[in-house]
Amino acid sequence: MLEVLENSALAIWVRESPSIFAYTLVLSLHALGLAMVVGTNALIALRLLGFGRGIPLTALRSFYVSIWFGFTINAISGVMLFIAEAKTMAAMPAFWTKLVFVALGMIVAVTLKKRCLEDEIALSNGAVSPLARKLAWTSLFCWSTALIVGRLTGYPELVTAWFGL
């Protein structure tokens, strides 16, 4: 199945086309989507941890549009990048670790919104619950780990040398 994906017209175009609209554009879109997802989640987490007190807590809910837009860009571009090197990526523990932390980061983001950012009374008082703080730290950890491990997918030989994977 992975070989079929790698040999598809889309995968060959992404991987082999000299056009700037192939690999370069797809990778650039992936980076932009990543900046939106990670940056916005970090902004929310840092606000919940006490930074940027001038930003009303109720305003944080509106940032989720940016998170989901960036996530959509990342999902589409990520699939395109995956199929271009499906066999290599599927065999790489760093790739699967990245996906786990992306999934965890999104679960934390949704949980944060549902459990902490929809309590109008607490938010209007400027109160940040202990749960919100824990989720904020967890969010920062998940997204930092996803970012670092995701970047390591570009250096499989280095990961193998360091970790024997």
C-alpha positions as CSV (number, residue, x, y, z in Angstrom):
1,M,0.0,0.0,0.0
2,L,2.8,2.4,0.9
3,E,4.5,1.7,-2.5
4,V,1.2,2.4,-4.3
5,L,1.0,5.8,-2.4
6,E,4.6,6.6,-3.3
7,N,4.0,5.8,-7.0
8,S,0.8,7.8,-7.3
9,A,0.9,10.8,-9.7
10,L,0.5,13.2,-6.8
11,A,3.4,11.7,-4.8
12,I,5.7,11.8,-7.8
13,W,4.7,15.4,-8.6
14,V,5.4,16.5,-5.0
15,R,8.7,14.6,-4.8
16,E,10.1,15.1,-8.3
17,S,8.7,18.2,-9.9
18,P,11.1,21.1,-10.3
19,S,8.1,23.4,-10.0
20,I,8.1,25.8,-7.0
21,F,4.4,24.7,-6.6
22,A,5.4,21.1,-5.8
23,Y,7.5,20.2,-2.8
24,T,8.6,23.8,-2.0
25,L,5.0,25.0,-1.8
26,V,3.7,22.0,0.1
27,L,6.5,22.2,2.7
28,S,6.0,26.0,3.0
29,L,2.2,25.5,3.6
30,H,3.1,22.9,6.2
31,A,5.3,25.3,8.0
32,L,2.7,28.1,7.9
33,G,0.0,25.7,9.2
34,L,2.3,24.6,11.9
35,A,3.0,28.2,12.9
36,M,-0.7,28.9,13.1
37,V,-1.5,25.8,15.2
38,V,1.5,25.8,17.5
39,G,1.7,29.6,17.8
40,T,-2.0,30.0,18.6
41,N,-1.9,27.2,21.1
42,A,1.2,28.7,22.7
43,L,-0.5,32.1,22.9
44,I,-3.5,30.5,24.7
45,A,-1.3,28.5,27.1
46,L,0.9,31.5,28.0
47,R,-2.2,33.7,28.6
48,L,-3.6,31.0,31.0
49,L,-0.2,30.9,32.7
50,G,-0.4,34.6,33.4
51,F,1.3,36.3,30.5
52,G,-0.5,39.0,28.5
53,R,-3.0,39.8,31.1
54,G,-4.4,42.5,28.8
55,I,-5.9,39.8,26.6
56,P,-9.4,39.0,28.0
57,L,-9.8,35.3,28.8
58,T,-13.0,35.2,26.8
59,A,-11.2,36.4,23.7
60,L,-9.1,33.1,23.7
61,R,-12.1,31.2,22.4
62,S,-12.0,33.1,19.1
63,F,-8.4,31.9,18.5
64,Y,-9.7,28.4,17.9
65,V,-10.7,29.4,14.3
66,S,-7.0,30.0,13.6
67,I,-6.1,26.6,15.2
68,W,-8.5,24.7,13.1
69,F,-7.6,26.6,9.9
70,G,-3.9,25.8,10.5
71,F,-4.7,22.2,11.4
72,T,-6.5,21.8,8.1
73,I,-3.6,23.2,6.2
74,N,-1.3,20.9,8.1
75,A,-3.4,17.8,7.5
76,I,-3.6,18.4,3.8
77,S,0.1,19.3,3.3
78,G,1.2,16.6,5.8
79,V,-0.6,13.9,3.8
80,M,1.0,15.2,0.6
81,L,4.5,15.2,2.3
82,F,3.8,11.7,3.7
83,I,2.8,10.1,0.4
84,A,5.9,11.6,-1.3
85,E,8.1,9.4,1.0
86,A,5.5,6.9,2.4
87,K,7.8,4.0,2.9
88,T,10.5,6.0,4.6
89,M,8.1,7.9,6.9
90,A,6.0,4.9,7.9
91,A,9.2,3.1,9.1
92,M,10.4,6.1,11.1
93,P,9.6,6.1,14.9
94,A,10.0,9.9,15.0
95,F,7.2,10.4,12.5
96,W,4.8,8.3,14.6
97,T,5.9,10.0,17.8
98,K,5.2,13.4,16.1
99,L,1.7,12.2,15.1
100,V,1.0,11.1,18.7
101,F,2.0,14.5,20.1
102,V,0.0,16.3,17.5
103,A,-3.0,14.3,18.4
104,L,-2.4,14.9,22.1
105,G,-1.9,18.6,21.5
106,M,-5.3,18.8,19.7
107,I,-7.0,16.8,22.4
108,V,-5.6,19.2,25.0
109,A,-6.7,22.2,22.9
110,V,-10.3,20.9,22.6
111,T,-10.4,19.9,26.3
112,L,-9.0,23.4,27.3
113,K,-11.8,25.1,25.3
114,K,-14.6,22.9,26.6
115,R,-13.5,22.6,30.2
116,C,-11.9,26.0,30.9
117,L,-12.8,28.6,28.3
118,E,-16.5,28.1,28.3
119,D,-17.1,28.9,32.0
120,E,-18.5,32.5,31.5
121,I,-18.6,33.3,35.3
122,A,-15.0,32.2,36.0
123,L,-13.7,33.9,32.9
124,S,-15.5,37.2,33.5
125,N,-13.8,37.3,36.9
126,G,-10.4,36.7,35.3
127,A,-10.1,33.4,37.1
128,V,-7.8,30.7,35.7
129,S,-8.5,27.3,37.2
130,P,-5.7,24.9,38.3
131,L,-7.0,22.6,35.6
132,A,-6.5,25.3,33.0
133,R,-3.0,25.9,34.2
134,K,-2.2,22.1,34.0
135,L,-3.6,21.9,30.6
136,A,-1.7,25.0,29.5
137,W,1.6,23.3,30.6
138,T,0.6,20.1,28.9
139,S,-0.2,21.9,25.7
140,L,3.2,23.6,25.7
141,F,4.9,20.3,26.3
142,C,2.9,18.5,23.6
143,W,3.4,21.1,20.9
144,S,7.1,21.6,21.8
145,T,7.7,17.8,21.5
146,A,5.7,17.6,18.3
147,L,7.8,20.4,16.8
148,I,11.1,19.0,17.8
149,V,10.4,15.4,16.9
150,G,8.7,16.5,13.7
151,R,11.9,18.4,12.7
152,L,13.9,15.3,13.4
153,T,12.0,13.4,10.7
154,G,14.2,15.3,8.2
155,Y,17.3,13.8,9.7
156,P,16.7,10.0,10.0
157,E,20.4,9.1,10.0
158,L,21.0,11.5,13.0
159,V,18.1,9.9,14.9
160,T,19.4,6.4,14.2
161,A,22.9,7.4,15.4
162,W,21.6,9.0,18.5
163,F,18.9,6.6,19.5
164,G,19.6,3.5,17.5
165,L,16.2,3.6,16.0
